[in-house]
Amino acid sequence: MKHISDHDLMISVKDGDLDKLGVLFERYHQKLYTLFLWQTRNAIISQDLVQEVFMRMLKSNKTYRGEGQFTTWMYCIARSVRMDHYRKNRKKMTSLDQAKEIPMDGSDPELQAERQSEIDLLYRAMDQLSDEKREVLVLSRLQNYKYEEIAGILGCSVGTIKSRVFWAIRDLGKIVKSMNGICHEM
Amino acid sequence: MKCEFPESYFVDCLSGQLKGKDLRLFKKHLSECGRCREIYMEMKPAWQKIASMPEPRPAPSMKTDFYRMLEKEKACTGSRMSLRDRLNAWLQTWWPGEPVVQLACFIGAVLLAGFFVSFVQTRSSMHHEMSHVQQDMQILKRNVSMSLLQNQAASDRLKGIALIGQIADPGTSLVEELIDHINHDPNTNVRLAAVDAVALYSDLPEIRTKLTDALNRQDSPSVQIAIIDILIQMNETRSLRSLKAFIENRETDPIVREHTNRRLAEMM
């Protein structure tokens, strides 16, 4: 089947073919969900935010001009959705409440337990990072976007992105190291 | 950092984007600078671990909710669309996207329009010609019938009267001719045929008077009965008065009188 670009799909949506939004949803809902889950730590809220992103894409499709990359536009909406969510729920924000919904593979229970423990540790460490740092880590390390693309999404230079990634990883490394030390002491 | 290597070198080295001379220089620096090496070694496990994190899967309900929202939105958009938008959307589904096909469609449409115009013109012209032919036929029939009515042979005159029956609009002259034949033709069959032919134009106002006159001129009871039947069918007060006067006349044939009385009684 011929691959239709994100841009062409969004133009079709803009022209009234709303079914094409379904194709974009299939392509990006997973990535958006991962991003939101890392940011909110809540699966239900993350799902709602993904839904909200696609709803806003529908509502504001007339503003889509296709001048930049589609993903840049989409992540800008995602950021706006997340910011609105934070503003509305500032007092309710919690952390690490639903971070354990990650599928595990392998059948060895001991290995699984060890892996789960590592993941929990990483989640706790990530939770201590600022939103900005967590965001660049998710985009660069989990979603494998190029630094140029992330720069486009976040509206800053590639150098700034690399610097943020550096400090994010460095802080994360320190936090993990200190957490490991605490664990070993225990 | 006080070293000459910026932060991006650490990131590029970890992500495998640092290559060639830069990579060699950076690695050399790491082997020499304890502080940078410590930073790098601190970053490396975190860098690797985060990438090996399994991707979280959303609940299946997320898809269901999304498609429900999409269907709802489609329904709303459909009802919000103006007639023009809907027409545009409908045309878009028909209109081909490729310019070559568009050109072919355009040429096809032009040819079709040309054919249609030509067809309409031909049809209109044919219709006009047919109308002319029909008019000519009527004139011909009228002339032939007039000619036949003047003929000596009664059979020809009968043909002439039959021909008048086929003329859609015989005109006053032909009706006058028929009345003349009712009054003066020597042949009873011709007079009877003329009465039958005149009956076709009984809605003309002068026909009643002329038939009433003709009734008093007739000597043939059969022709009188034919005329009486037409006058009774007309059902006009003046006709009925004339008929009453006719039957009161002593010279009227008793059979005709009896027929007239019976018809009048039926009518009452």
Interface residues (C-beta under 8 A of the other chain):
Chain A: D15 G16 L18 D19 L21 G22 F25 H29 Q30 Y33 T34 L37 A43 S46 Q47 V50 Q51 F54 M55 L58 E101 I102 P103 M104 D105 E118 I119 L122 A125 M126 L137 S140 R141 L142 G159 K162 S163 V165 F166 W167 I169 R170 L172 G173 K174 V176 K177
Chain B: E7 S8 F10 V11 D12 L14 S15 I39 E42 M43 K44 P45 A46 W47 K49 I50 A51 M53 P54 E55 P56 R57 P58 A59 S61 M62 K63 D65 F66 Y67 M69 L70 E73 K74 T77 M81 D85 A89 Q92
